[in-house]
Amino acid sequence: MDEMNVDLVLPDADQAPDEVSVPEQLQDLVIDSEDVGGFLNELAAFSAAAVSQAVGVDVLCGITLSRRRRTATVAGSTHEARLIDEVQQAYGDGPCLEAMRSHGTVHVPDTSTEERWSEYCSVIAERGHLSALCVPLELDEGATAALNFFAPQAHVYDDATIRNCELYASQAERSLRLAVRIGVKQQHAEDLQEAMHSRTVIDLASGIIMGQNRCTQDEAFQILKKASSTRNQKLRDVAESLVKSVANHAPVAHFEP
């Protein structure tokens, strides 16, 4: 089996094979993706094509990303690739999850005879995925991930291929690390915007109550909190309802102390 060239460029009808390097292409994927999920799917497709060309068989690539206080995100080069990783998540263990936990590459030469994670491996073997190679990606921001390559033949990945997949993963993880950082900052910005909107709605509602009851802002806020508790609704929802009733010229609920 030929050793994979980690500088491999996916074929493109409009460019020479070696015109753009892998890191540059990965960087373009980050730039062109709207969010982390979109980047993961693009990365999975890119990775599957690169490794398929290297090993000479059609390889599927799934990516699992785990971030702090979030459910795991699963992406794939195809629907089947995503399904394989989702099945593993359902079992709660498998080569991909082990690679993420141990921070080491996990190789399953033949899923039909694999004794580790036997149930999961039997399922994917029956679906025609006889080799698995799971390479962890070292990230930050409390995130971990793995590239998971599945092939339709047993013993597809030799030592040279595994080594080069690890080298490729070291390039891919830089781009994923950047995408995660951007995603975290976007989430922080969205959270801040949401918090500011909530604060604005609550302040407006407090102002309405101040006018109704000729009370201070602190007293109005306490009235709003009491209404929230009595109605078993979030404070923002109660405030929003009051503000909308005024904005729409509907009968205004009178909040009394």
N, C-alpha and C positions, 0 to 999 in steps of 0.2 A: 504494500500500500504506500502511495506517495505521501511524503510529509506535507502537511498543509502549510501554505505560505500565509502568514498572518497579515501580510500587506495585500492580500487578495482583494480585488475590486470586482464588485458584481458587474456582469456584462451590461452595457448600455449602448444602444445603437448609435448614439450621438457622440460617444467619447472613446478614446483609445483605452485599452484595458488597464494601463498603468497610470492613467492621467491623474487620478485622485486617490489618495491613500485611505486606508480604513479609518484612522482617527478623524480625518477630514469629513468622511462620509457620515461617521457617527455624530460628529458635531453638527452637521447639516440636519440630521434627524431631530436633534434637540431643538434647533432653531425653528424647524418647520412644524413641530408638534404643538398642539394647543394646550395639552396637559400631560401629566405623567402617564396616564392610561394610554393615550394615543402614542406616546413615545415608546412604551413597552411593546405595543403591537407592531410598530415599525421596526423596532430592534429585533423582535422575534423573527420577523420575516427576513430581515437582512442576515441575521445569524444563521437561520436555516439554509438560506441560499449559499452562503459562504461555506458552511460545513458540508453541505450536499455536494458541492463542486469538488471539495477536497477529498472526500471518501468515495465518491463515485456512485452513491445511491441517494435516493430522496430521503432526506432527514427532516423530521419535524422538530420545531423548537418551541418549548413552553418557558415562560418566565414567571416566577413567583416572587412577589415583593411584599415584605412584611414591614409595616411602619408602626411606630409607637401609637397606641390608643386607636388603631385602625384595623379593620379586618384585612386579611391578606388580599392582595390584588393579583389576579391571575391573567396573563396575556398569552397569546400564542400565534404562531405563524399561520395556523389554520384553526377552524372550529374544533377539529379532532385534537390538536395539540393542547388547546385550552381545556378540553374535556378530560384529557389524561391527567393534567395537573389538578383539576377540580376533584376528580376521583380520589387522588392522593390526599387532598385536603379533607375529604369525607372520611377516609380511613384514619386520618390523624397521624400518619407516619409513612415513611417511604424514603427512597434515595434522595429526592430533592430536599425534603425537610431535614434529613440527616446531614446533607451537605451544608445547609444553612446553620444548623446547630453546631456542627463540628468545625466549620470554616475550612473544610477539606473536600477535595474532589471525591465523588462516589461513582464507581464504575460497576455496572451490572452487565457482564458479557453476554449472558443468556437469561432473559427473564423467565423462560419456560422451565428452567431448572434452578432458579435462584431460591435459596432457603430463607434469606433475610426478606422481610416484608412479603412473605409468600403469597398472601391473599391478593395484595395489590398487584404484585408481579404477574400472578396468574391471570388476573383480569386484563392487563394490558397485553400480555402474550396472546391471549385469545383474540384480541383486537388487531393482532399482527405487528406489534411493536416488540421486537425480540432483543434489542440492545438499548441500554440507557446509559447516558453519561451526564452527570449533574455537577456543574462547576459553580462554586459559590462566588458571589461578588461582594467585595469589601466596601461598605458604604459608611455614611455617617448619619447624623440627625436621627439616631436611634433606629435605623433601617437595616434590614438584611435582605438579600435576594440570591437567586440562583438561576443560571442558564441550564435548561434541561433539554438534552438532545436525544431523540428517540429514532431508531432505525429499524427497518423491516427485516433485517437479517441479524443473526447472532454473530458475535465476535467482530463487529465492524470497527471498533475503536482499538487500535494498537497503541503501544507506549508513545510513539512519535506523535500520533494524532492527539492523544490525551494531552501531551505536553504543549502542543500548539493550540489546542482549545483553551488551555489555561492562559497562554500568552494572549490569545485573542480576548479572553474574558478580562484580563487586566486592562486592555484598551477599552472594552465596552463599559467597564465599571466606572471609568472616569466620566463618560457621558451620562450614565445613569445617576451617578452622584450629583452631577450638575443639574439634571432634570429633577431629582428629588429636592435639591436645595431650592430651585425655582418654585417647585410645587409647594414646599413648606412656606415660602415667603408669600406666595399667592393666597394660601389658606389663611395666613396671619392677616393679610390685607383684607380678605373677605370677612374674617372674624371681627376685625376692627370696624369695618364698615357696618356689619350687622349690629355690633354693640352701639355704635353711634346712632344708628337708626332707631334702635330700641330706646336709647336715652332720650332722643328727640321726641318720640311718640309719648313717652312717659311724662316728659316735661310739659308737652302740649296738654295732655290730659289733666295734669296737676293744675295748669293754668285755668282750665275750664272749671275745675272743682273750686279753685280759689275764688273765681267769679261767682259761682253758685252759692258758696257758703261764707264768703267774706272772711276767709281764713288765711293763715300763712302757708308758704309753700311746703314747709315740713308737715303741717297739719293735713294739707291736701294729699301729700304723698302717703301719709298713714291711712287716710280714708281710702285711697286707691288700693293699698295693700290689703286692707280689711275686705274690700269688695272682691279682690282676687281670691282671698282665702274662703270667703263665703260662697262664691260661685265655683270654687275649685277649678279656676282657670289661671293660666300664666298671667303675671302682672302685665306683660307687654300686650297680650291678647285683650285684656280688659281695657287697657289704655287705648289700643287701636280701635276697639269697638266704639268707645266714647268719642274719639276724634272723628271717626267716619260718620257718626250720627250727626255731628255738627256740620261737617263738610258737605254732607248730602242733604242738609236741611230736614233731616228726619227728627221726630220727637226726641229730645235729649233726655237720657236717663239722669235723674237727679241723685247725685251721690251725697248722702248726708252722713254726718259724723256718727 
